[in-house]
Amino acid sequence: MAALMLERYGSIPMYDFDNRQVICRCGGRVYVKILHDQWFLEYSDPCWKEQVKTQLEEMALVPPEVRNEFDRTVDWLKDWACTRRVGLGTKLPWDPAWIIEPLSDSTIYMAYYTIAHHLKAIPPENLTPEVFDYIFFGEGSPTTVERETLDAIRNEFLYWYPYDYRFSAKDLISNHLTFQLFHHRAIFPPELQPKGMVVFGMGLLNGAKMSSSKGNVYLLEDALEEFGADTVRMFLVGSAEPWQDFDWRNELVSSTRKQIERFWNMVGEARQAEGAYAIDAWLASRLQHRIMSTTAAFDSFQTRQALQEAFFGVEADLKWYRRRLPEGASGGAVLQDLCRTWVRLLSPFIPFTCEALWSDLGESGMVSFAPWPEVDEAQVNPEVELAEELLERTVEDIESILKLIPMEPKGISLFVAPAWKHEAFRIIAASTDKTRVVREIMQNEEMRKRGREATDATKQITKLVLKLPPDLVKQLQVASLDEQAVLEGARSFLEHEFGVPVTIQDAGESTHPKASGALPFKPAIVIE
């Protein structure tokens, strides 16, 4: 609106003075002073900006959305006053009357971190500029430090550099994180440029931003004292992804401690498991997917998603596994293998708990040094997983219906979709334009003979395809799952679950009016 008023109606901006005092977050008054002969970093230099933009294009940024903020900051930065007269800091080498201000003096300290422990053993007067030229660039022949020592220091620097990822908070994108890219481009050769950055969110306390000046903080030492290290770690990791804001609430942290106790008890109970059951193959296969998903999430710095897979995912699988066991059975020997993998998957989140459990499982050494779990392709069984997925979804549908009807069931009938509907499912799933699937279905002669029945089924199946997870749809496209055989095999389980007789029929061979509603992977259900 302001731009419109300026352009069309001759309006002019109006400025007003604000006479209120500017107060620092420490409580003191802020003063602005114009310094003469100030030194500046020329971030406005177009050539320097272009080099940083090129570097950003080659870097991995987590989350990807912050790339726009980095680009905006590079464009926005102008000449930056980099010195001051008072306070702590490093004196400007060529003009000692000035002190380098903190943000300008914290641009390549990550390189210093890699060698700091070596420098402590060297007299400060021996650490000449020539020494650092040799360590960082491999140039020159300094004489103040022995060559063997210099080579050891340089080798350690090159072990860590270029750094893979720099971790910091999102409010530093507009200064420190962008500054250090400018300075790395100005100082280091192309092969030592940063490879990536992970930008963290902010901390909240009961929904409000943590602020030391406002007293709205919860000290880490207090959290550790009250809840323990593992509980704090698991809560922080599980409450948000690294780039999202986390909200510390004591009641939620307490629930996290209960989750750890639940994990401890489940592993303890499974240590003595033995024997074998039909459902074991499903659990072993599901575990491989949890390993793969957890590892992929870690590789993408999605620590919350990794915890969802490694803890809640495995816990959900165990719940279904125990539900599917014969009455009175506590589980097979597969549980022992699962626990050894489960403890390793959770060791990054709750290391102290996992170290104790690793020892209790009879393993030697520390779990933190144990090999990370890898997917065992021999145990991946898509057919078994698909069959259990069908059964679990069917159980959920029956339970939903029972909650809605005010009657005591006497029997349950399940009608599985006929073969022609499965063929229609494959055609619809493969279609790139779901708005034209009816036309595609009617090009099939068998479907065309069914007329209105095929048209109605196409609309229902299209809705189902759009509702199901894409990965599941892909599986069903290529799978030849005998749904009737799967449900027949689980008849005793279903009858035990619901306490009534269960019958399974092919909907194509039934005259029941509800049978026509059967869809692939979604049997029609009649409760009497």
Secondary structure, DSSP 8 states (H G I E B T S, - for coil): -HHHHHHHS----------S--B-TTSSB------TT--EEETT-HHHHHHHHHHHHHSEEESGGGHHHHHHHHHH--EEE-EESSSSS-B-TT-TTSEE-GGGG-SSHHHHHTTHHHHTTS-GGG--HHHHHHHHH--S--SSS-HHHHHHHHHHHHHH-S-S-EEEEGGGTTTHHHHHHHHHHHHS-GGGS--EEEEE--EEETTEE-BTTTTB---HHHHHHHH-HHHHHHHHHHHS-TTS-EEE-HHHHHHHHHHHHHHHHHHHHHTT--S--TTHHHHHHHHHHHHHHHHHHHHTT-HHHHHIIIIIIHHHHHHHHHHHS-TT----THHHHHHHHHHHHHTTTSHHHHHHHHHHTT--S-GGGS------GGG--HHHHHHHHHHHHHHHHHHHHHHHS-S----EEEEE--HHHHHHHHHHHH-S-GGGHHHHHHTSHHHHHHTHHHHHHHHHHHHHHHHS-HHHHHHHHH----HHHHHHHTHHHHHHHHSS-EEEEEGGG---TTGGG-BTTB-EEEE-
